[in-house]
Amino acid sequence: MVEDSSWTEAGLTYNNRPALSASIGSLTSTAGSTYYDVALSTAAIQAKAGGLLSLGIDSADSDGLVLSSRETTSPPQLIVGYR
């Protein structure tokens, strides 16, 4: 999760990216062209209900996971569902 939600897409760069705070979910063993469901911490999501929730993705592995930006022909998607 990212505590600082004041960033904008146009102004965000690698060098000025907000710091990551607590991890609220994780994913292991990725494969190309595959969709994944990642359960996020309910408490962390509920604490942000009605406001902004900024999420950051960090990789601590060398499995080759690559997420491209929206400017590509196959952009990543984030779909948030409540159960």
N, C-alpha and C positions, 0 to 999 in steps of 0.2 A: 504494500500500500504506500501511497505517497501522501504525506500530510499537507504539502504545499500545493494548493489547486489554483494558484494565481498565474500559472504559465499559460501561454497561448500557442497554438500550433505554429503560427508564423514566426514566433520569437524563440521557439525551442530548438536548441542545438545539443549535441552531445556534451559540450563543455559547460553549458549552463543548466543542464537537466536537474530537476529536483532530486533530493536524496531519497532513497527508499527507507521506509521504516519497517514495521513489523510485517512478517510474511503471513498472508492469510490463505494461502493455498499452494499446492505444488504439483508438479507433473514430472514423471520420469519415463525413460525409454520411449522416445519419440521416433516416428517414422515419417517419411515424406508423403505429401498429399493425403494427410489423414486428419480427421476432425477429432478433437478431444473435449471431454467434459472434465472440468476441474471444480470440485466442491470448494467453496470459499467459506471462511469462518463466518457463521451466522451473526455472532456478536459484533464483529467488525462492520459488517454490512448494515445491520440494524442501527448502529451508532451513527451512520451517515444518512439514514432515511430522510427523505425530503430535501437533501442538500447534494452537494457535489461529492463524488467518489472518484478520486484519481488513483489509477492502478499503474504500477510499473512492472515490467518483466525483466528478470535478471537470470542469466544463465551461469551456472557453476559447473557445467559439464562440457565435454567436447564431443557430444553426440551428433553435432552437425545441424541442430535446430536453427532454422533461419526464418525470421519473420520480415517480410518486406513492407515497405511503406504503401500508403494509399495511391501513390503515383504509379504503381506497377499495374500490369494487366490482371493480376490475381491478388488483390489486397487481402490482408488478414481481416477476420471478422471477430468481433466480441459480441456475443449474445448473452445477455444476463436474464435468467429466468428465476422466478420465485416459486417455491413449493410450499 
